Amino acid sequence: MARVTAFEQITKERPTVHGTTRCTYCVFDGREGKSYLMLETYGSKSRQFVNKVSQSVQLDEEAAAHLISILKKAFPNLRSK
């Protein structure tokens, strides 16, 4: 579980597509009224504890803005709905 403060691009020699999983999110106010987005992914159906949180990532507004710019570059045809 982590609060992301920066993103760094790397190059993978042999990237692979992972299996699917469930992801939930919530938005909450932390200290000093600062908003956070929390994303949590869960164990796959083949894991011993299927509905147990596997990863939890929190983003503040600055990290979210950086992620938005990365998403726009990665998916240039992406449009808001």
Secondary structure, 3 states (H helix, E strand, C coil): CEEECCCCCCCCCCCCCCCCCCEEEEEEECHHHCEEEEEEEECCCCCCCCCCEEEEEEECHHHHHHHHHHHHHHCCCCCCC
